[in-house]
Amino acid sequence: MKNKFLCIAVVALLAVGTVAAQDKGAVPAEMAKPSASGVDPNYVIGAEDVLSISVWKEPDLTRNVPVRPDGKISLPLIDEVKAAGLTPKQLEKELTTRFAHYIAAPQVSVIVSDVRSQTFSIVGEVNRPGAYPLRQKITMLEALAAAGGFKDFAKTKKIYVLRSNADGTKGKLPFNYDKALKGESTSFEVLAHDTIVVP
């Protein structure tokens, strides 16, 4: 008999705990999803980027689409749409207008799920050299941190950035990591297509 009452008490406590968790807004792990893509809201979509387009209550229109080299995407009902040169919010507005001809009050969301058009590279004496997506504005210090720090013999006072000029030539911008870390010089912003060289 005691065992029976004990079991009932345990079940009751578990039920109370579950209700309390629901009252606090707890979400099961399998339902929890990130709320943002990590891309700057002002990010300008470019060719080769991959977009996640969702139309509420329209699963046939919800899909991942790549931006073609001509800057356009293809979607059911509305065919081709120019995406390159727009921010996600601007593209949402354009798609909403286009879908409104076929769907009552469409609710469209656009997320850049894979940044491929805006990248920068880090080469030389860093732990993780390579190309990195430029999802949002970052400084030189942040970019170098993303590369996992320096190797033992890195010349951190002689880092430089190769940057394309308007005439197609490459400019060379020096960067003294030691001074920037101490706040003695500016950690300037990294731009798309920059190559950071750590000798």
N, C-alpha and C positions, 0 to 999 in steps of 0.2 A: 504493500500500500504506500509506504514512504517513497519507494522508488517511482511509483506512478505520479505522486504529487511533485516529486523532484523534476521529472521529465516535463510535466505541465508548466512548472515554474520557469524552466530553461527556455522552453518554446515561447512563453509569454515575453520573457526578457529579450529574446532575439527579435521578436515582432516589434516591440517598442523601439529597440535600437534601429531597426530598418526604417520605421516611420520617422524617427527623429532625423536620421540621415537624409531622408527625402525632404523633410521640412527645411533642412539647411541648404537644400539645393544640390545635394550630392548627385553626381552623374556616374553611372557605371563606366568602368574603364573602357569597355568596348564601344561606348557611345561618345566618349570624349574625343573631340577633334580640335586641332589648332584653329584659332579664330582668324589668323592672318597668315599671309604667305611670307612675311618678312621682307616684302618688296616695298620700297618707298611709294606712297600714294601718288607722288608726282612723277614716278618712273614713266619714261616715254617708251612705248612698245616699239620693238624693232624686228627686222627680218630674222627668222630662225627661232625667235622666242616661242615657247609653248604656252598656250592660254587654256585655262580651265573655265569653260562657259557653262553657266547653270541657268536654266529657265524654270522657275518654280512651277511644280505640278505638270511639267512637260518633259518627262524622261527621254523622249525621242530627240529632244533638242539639246539635251545636256551632254556635253562631251569635251574632251581635250583636243585642241586643234593647233597645229603648227602655223606660224606666220610664214607664208611663202616668200621667196626672194623678191617678188614684186610688191611685198608689203600687204598682201591681201589674205583673208581667210575665207573658207567656204563653209556655209551652214545650210541646213535644210530650210526650205520655204523662201529664204531671202538670197540664196546664191552667194555671190562674192561681196565682201565688205572690206574696205580699206581699214587696216588696223594699225599699221606702222605710222608713227608720228603722233599717235593719240595716247593719252593716259588711260588706265583701266576704267576710270569713271567716265571719261569722254566716250569710250567705246561702249560702255553700258548704256549710255544715253542714246547713242546711234542705233544700237541693236534693239533697244526698247521701242524706238520710233518705227523701225523696220518690221519688227514682229507684231506691232499693234495693228497692222493691216490684216493679220491672220488670226491673232489671239486676243481675247478680251483682257485688257489690263495686264500685259505681261510684266513679270518681275524678273529682271535679268541681273546676274552678277558675273563679273569678270575678274579672274585672278591670274596673275602671271605665275604659272606653276614651275616653269623652268626658264631661267634667264640665259640666253645664248647669244644675244646680239651685243650686250654690253659686258665686256670682260676686261680684265687687266692681267698682266703677267708679272711674276717675280722669278728672277733667275740669279744664280750665283750661290753664295755661301749661306743659304738658309736651309732649314730642316725639311721644308715641304715646298720646293720650287714647283712652278706650274702656272696654269691659267686659272683665274678665279672670277666668278660672276660678280658683277657690280650691281647688286640689288638696291643699294641705297648709298647715300653720300658717306664716304669714309676718308679718314686722314691717313697719311703715310704711316704713323705709329700703329694705327689699327690694321692696316694692310700687312705690315711686317709681323704683327702679332698673329695674324691669320696664317702666316707661313711657318708658324711653329718656332720662331726665334732663330738665332744665328748659330752657325757652326763655330768651332773653336777659333779659327783663324780669320774670321770675317773682319773686314776693315769698316767698322760701323761709322767712322767719320768721313768715309769717302763714297758713301752710297749716292747713286744718281738715278734720275728718271729720264728715259727716252720718251719724248712726247711729240706727236705729229703736229706740225704747223699748218696754217691755212694753205700754204703754197705746196704742201706735200713733203717738205723736208722734215727732218727730225731735229728737235731741239734737245739740249741736255741740261737738266735741272739738278744741281747738287743738293744733297740732303745730309746733314750731320745728325745722325741718330742720337749721339750722346748729348748734344746741345738741346735738341728737341725734347729729350726726356727730362732735362733739367728746367725746361721752360725758357731757355735762353734763345731759342729760335722757333719759328713757326712750323708746325706740322701741317703742311699744306694738303689740300684735297687731292685725292687720286681721281683721274678722269678715265673714261672708257678708252681702251686701246693703249694705255700707258704700259711701259715695260720698266719695272723697277729692277735695277742691277745692284747686287750686293757683292763687291769684289772680295 
